[in-house]
Amino acid sequence: MTSTGNDTEAAPAPAATAVPPHDRAARDAPPHPGRTLALTSAATALALMTYTAPMVTLPQTAADLHTPLSAQAWLLNGTPLGLAALLLVAGSLADDHGRRRIFVAGTFALGLTTALGALADSTWLFTLARIAQGAASAALLASSLGLLAHAFPTPAGRLRATGVWGAFVSGGIAVGPLVTGSIPSWRLGYGVLGAATLIVAALGVRGLTESRSPRRGRPDLAGAATFGPALIALVAALTLGRDGWLRPPVLLLLAAAIVLTAAFALVERRSVTPMIDLDLLRRPLFLASSAGGLFTGLAVIGLFSFLPTLLQQALDMSPMDTAWLFLLWSGLSFAVALQARRLAGRVPPRHQLALGFLLHAAGALSMLGALDAGSWHRLLPGLIVAGVGSGLLNAALPLLAVESVPPARAAMGSGAQQTFRYIGSCAGVALTIAITTSAGAPGRGADLAITVSAGLSALAAVGLALLKERARTTTGA
């Protein structure tokens, strides 16, 4: 079938194939924009709440699981590892085999694996549960934007929908630490999140309409078999590297990551239906989307994932106090992302990304010395400025992910951008923990991590500006 650049409804089932009535209704009914936006946004918020749950409970969780300091990065990195490994696979499957189907399956799986995480009694079991949560979240997140692109076909509608969806990314980050910090046991917190996610999954069964790309083909199993292990090897190397980068296990893992990545590129070039079309890397918009996701994870998520733990260690703050303090950052991020759609037509998404990175860098630098001074009040201006920057990032990234690929590949575009985001997150968390724990005093380690985060953000802003100039040169604009 030749692609027209637009999504089509699922092809009618052959007469010999029995299709359940509710599946036929979901396939044949026109999409309900408001219901689609509500369900995908709610599920996305719950996925991000699950993602951020360990931020303020890490000391308690590590103590209960007897996790040594050298292994605490795994408690934070399990979910982003599962996300990064499967987002491209999930996006491709959603486009080719049904976005509603992948969304509902991923949401159900997230509810179950989150509840199972509450029962873990060792570091490795908890990490495996977190990886499974990340894999389920990958299916949910990658298919969400594909569902929205189908339900909101006009540019104005798509702008509003992706703006709201991006705001709920920030909202989930804001509410997650508050929920887990307010519940006495982190295990009970995971049970509550799991139950809420299962409810949203049940509502999605009848509340969403199926859609898929005109492109049909078999799943890219060879791509998945090379890409997933490549990411696992890379994250394992980054996590183990804090004890010595030249040790044989670290070098072997880095070599495996390089070889597997090269194999993945070769497989994608030869595949008829690749997980990611590598020719998209020639598009400036796609490069901006990918780079924006990568540096958001590396600089922003990496720092703010571990900073709450540092505050608890250096300033003796409780998990709930830390959650309230970080609500200033994440709450502002939610509010700004919700209103950032008003910038459309006046500020291109790439400019929003550059401004967001610059604001994060400025906010981070203003927090230098706060932990050594023993004053959480000194963090407030930086959290405000960085929160505004984070909101601009979360608003621009989903819109850019959809705009940077053909309409029929919206879920793949979302998966690609978020894959880079969570690759950056895995690396950023490992880097932040390595920096802070090797510096000795928590205050000094925090200052070093903040400086690195600000430098990476400034580098991202400059890179996006240069990419814009390259785009103008290339297109002759």
Rosetta blueprint (number, residue, H / E / L):
1 M L
2 T L
3 S L
4 T L
5 G L
6 N L
7 D L
8 T E
9 E L
10 A L
11 A L
12 P L
13 A L
14 P L
15 A L
16 A L
17 T L
18 A L
19 V L
20 P L
21 P H
22 H H
23 D H
24 R H
25 A H
26 A H
27 R H
28 D H
29 A L
30 P L
31 P L
32 H L
33 P H
34 G H
35 R H
36 T H
37 L H
38 A H
39 L H
40 T H
41 S H
42 A H
43 A H
44 T H
45 A H
46 L H
47 A H
48 L H
49 M H
50 T H
51 Y H
52 T H
53 A L
54 P H
55 M H
56 V H
57 T H
58 L H
59 P H
60 Q H
61 T H
62 A H
63 A H
64 D H
65 L H
66 H L
67 T L
68 P L
69 L H
70 S H
71 A H
72 Q H
73 A H
74 W H
75 L H
76 L H
77 N H
78 G H
79 T H
80 P H
81 L H
82 G H
83 L H
84 A H
85 A H
86 L H
87 L H
88 L H
89 V H
90 A H
91 G H
92 S H
93 L H
94 A H
95 D H
96 D H
97 H H
98 G L
99 R H
100 R H
101 R H
102 I H
103 F H
104 V H
105 A H
106 G H
107 T H
108 F H
109 A H
110 L H
111 G H
112 L H
113 T H
114 T H
115 A H
116 L H
117 G H
118 A L
119 L L
120 A L
121 D L
122 S L
123 T H
124 W H
125 L H
126 F H
127 T H
128 L H
129 A H
130 R H
131 I H
132 A H
133 Q H
134 G H
135 A H
136 A H
137 S H
138 A H
139 A H
140 L H
141 L H
142 A H
143 S H
144 S H
145 L H
146 G H
147 L H
148 L H
149 A H
150 H H
151 A H
152 F L
153 P L
154 T L
155 P H
156 A H
157 G H
158 R H
159 L H
160 R H
161 A H
162 T H
163 G H
164 V H
165 W H
166 G H
167 A H
168 F H
169 V H
170 S H
171 G H
172 G H
173 I H
174 A H
175 V H
176 G H
177 P H
178 L H
179 V H
180 T H
181 G H
182 S H
183 I L
184 P L
185 S L
186 W H
187 R H
188 L H
189 G H
190 Y H
191 G H
192 V H
193 L H
194 G H
195 A H
196 A H
197 T H
198 L H
199 I H
200 V H
201 A H
202 A H
203 L H
204 G H
205 V H
206 R H
207 G H
208 L L
209 T L
210 E L
211 S L
212 R E
213 S L
214 P L
215 R L
216 R L
217 G L
218 R L
219 P L
220 D L
221 L H
222 A H
223 G H
224 A H
225 A H
226 T H
227 F H
228 G H
229 P H
230 A H
231 L H
232 I H
233 A H
234 L H
235 V H
236 A H
237 A H
238 L H
239 T H
240 L H
241 G H
242 R H
243 D H
244 G L
245 W L
246 L L
247 R L
248 P H
249 P H
250 V H
251 L H
252 L H
253 L H
254 L H
255 A H
256 A H
257 A H
258 I H
259 V H
260 L H
261 T H
262 A H
263 A H
264 F H
265 A H
266 L H
267 V H
268 E H
269 R H
270 R H
271 S L
272 V L
273 T L
274 P L
275 M L
276 I L
277 D L
278 L H
279 D H
280 L H
281 L H
282 R H
283 R L
284 P H
285 L H
286 F H
287 L H
288 A H
289 S H
290 S H
291 A H
292 G H
293 G H
294 L H
295 F H
296 T H
297 G H
298 L H
299 A H
300 V H
301 I H
302 G H
303 L H
304 F H
305 S H
306 F H
307 L H
308 P H
309 T H
310 L H
311 L H
312 Q H
313 Q H
314 A H
315 L H
316 D L
317 M L
318 S L
319 P H
320 M H
321 D H
322 T H
323 A H
324 W H
325 L H
326 F H
327 L H
328 L H
329 W H
330 S H
331 G H
332 L H
333 S H
334 F H
335 A H
336 V H
337 A H
338 L H
339 Q H
340 A H
341 R H
342 R H
343 L H
344 A L
345 G L
346 R L
347 V L
348 P L
349 P H
350 R H
351 H H
352 Q H
353 L H
354 A H
355 L H
356 G H
357 F H
358 L H
359 L H
360 H H
361 A H
362 A H
363 G H
364 A H
365 L H
366 S L
367 M L
368 L L
369 G L
370 A L
371 L L
372 D L
373 A L
374 G L
375 S L
376 W L
377 H H
378 R H
379 L H
380 L H
381 P H
382 G H
383 L H
384 I H
385 V H
386 A H
387 G H
388 V H
389 G H
390 S H
391 G H
392 L H
393 L H
394 N H
395 A H
396 A H
397 L H
398 P H
399 L H
400 L H
401 A H
402 V H
403 E H
404 S L
405 V L
406 P L
407 P H
408 A H
409 R H
410 A H
411 A H
412 M H
413 G H
414 S H
415 G H
416 A H
417 Q H
418 Q H
419 T H
420 F H
421 R H
422 Y H
423 I H
424 G H
425 S H
426 C H
427 A H
428 G H
429 V H
430 A H
431 L H
432 T H
433 I H
434 A H
435 I H
436 T H
437 T H
438 S H
439 A L
440 G L
441 A L
442 P H
443 G H
444 R H
445 G H
446 A H
447 D H
448 L H
449 A H
450 I H
451 T H
452 V H
453 S H
454 A H
455 G H
456 L H
457 S H
458 A H
459 L H
460 A H
461 A H
462 V H
463 G H
464 L H
465 A H
466 L H
467 L H
468 K H
469 E H
470 R H
471 A H
472 R H
473 T H
474 T H
475 T H
476 G L
477 A L
